[in-house]
Amino acid sequence: MLLPAEIEARTSVPAIRALVARKLVKEHRMNQQDIAKALGLTQAAVSNYLRGRRGNIFSDDDLASIDGIVSQICTMLVSGADNPKIISKFDEACQVIRHNRLLCSIHKQLDATLDVENCHVCDGESEWKPLTLKLS
């Protein structure tokens, strides 16, 4: 059983990083070394994102829904915002990707037994309810 979070870590996070890296180069004129430092990556990883060797599993149209969030992440990185705020924006972008069901086709390719048409774990329509703990 492959969990959506595992697919997200392999696809969504690299895709978001690639978008951020490209935007930082294009709009903020940052070099690869500075982007690597800002994202906590190696310069080689940033190079792979910029060349499309990594993080290019989704189409640009698929990711248009997170363009505003990516812009906010870039602004936050350039202005030196606190890491928890930046992490929160990355998580927000991942939530949008999940909600738009962009992981479903990938999940189906990796797990042929999964009925993605009737699975609504990622889009918020599942039967799951948060657990309420009562501490005594």
N, C-alpha and C positions, 0 to 999 in steps of 0.2 A: 504494500500500500504506500503510495507516494502522496505526501501531504502538499497542499497548495503552498505552504510556506517554503518548502524545499524548492519548488519550481520558481517561486518568487525570488529566492536568493540567487538562483542561477540565471534568471532572465530579467526580471523587473529592475532589480538593483543595478545590474550592469547597464541596462538601457537608460536608466535615469542618470547614472554617472556619465555615460557617453553624451547625453544631451547637455548636461551641465558643462562638461569639458568643452564641447563645441561652442556653446554659448559664451563661455568665459574667454575663449580665444577670439571669437568673432566680435562680440560686443564690448568686452572689457580689455582686449588686447593683452591677455595674460599669456605667459609662456608655459610650456609643459611642466617645468620644474616647479613653478609657483602654483600651478593647478594641483600637481601631485601633493605638495605640502598642504594646501588648503583642504584637500579631500582625504589626506592621510593615506596616500597611495604612492607607488613608485612612479618614476618618470616613464618607465617602460609600460606600465599599465595605462597611463594616460595616453601614451603614443598609440597603443592598441585601440583605445576608445576612439581616438581622433581618426585613425585610419579605417575604422569600421571592422576591425578584426575581432572586436568584442563589443557586446551590448547592442547588436543590430538585429535582434530577432523580430522586433515589431516594425511595422511600416511607420513612416512619418505621420500618415493619417491616423493610425491607431493611437499614436502618442500626442496628437494635437490637444487632447483633453487635459494634458498635464503641462502644457507649455507655460501657462501662467505660474504654476507652482515652481517649475524649473527656473523661471526668471526670478522668482522670489528667493530661491536657494542661492542663485548666483549673486544677487544683491547682498544677501546675508553673508556669504563667504567673502565678498570684496570688502564689506564694511566691518568684518571681524566679529560678527554676532556670536553669541554663546553656542557651543556645540549642541546642547539639548534642544534649542530652538531650531537649529538646522536639521537635526535628527528627526524632529517632529514633522518638518516639511517633507523630508524624504519619505517618512511613513505615510503622510497624507497622499503623496503621489502614488505610493504602492496601493493604498486603499482605493484610489480612483481606478487604477489598472484592474484591481480585483473586481470592483463593482461593475466595471464595463465588460467583464467576462473575457478579458484579453488572454488569460491564462488557460482557458478551457480547451482550445484546440491543441495547445502544447501538452496539456495534461492527458488528453485523449491519445496523442501520439506516443506518450510514454507509458500509458496504462490503458491498453485496448479494452479492458473489462469495464472501465468507467463509463457510465451513462451520463455524459455531460449535459444532455438535454434536460434531464431530470435532477441534476445536481445544482443546488443553489447555495452552496456553502460560501462562496466568495462574493456573491452579489447581495448578501444580507437578507435573502428570503428563506433561509433555512429554519428549521424548527428549533434551533439552538436558543436557549435562554441563559442569561448570565446567572451564575450560581451566587446565591446570597448566603454568606456565612454569618452565623451568630456566635460571637465570642462571649463566653461567660466569665 
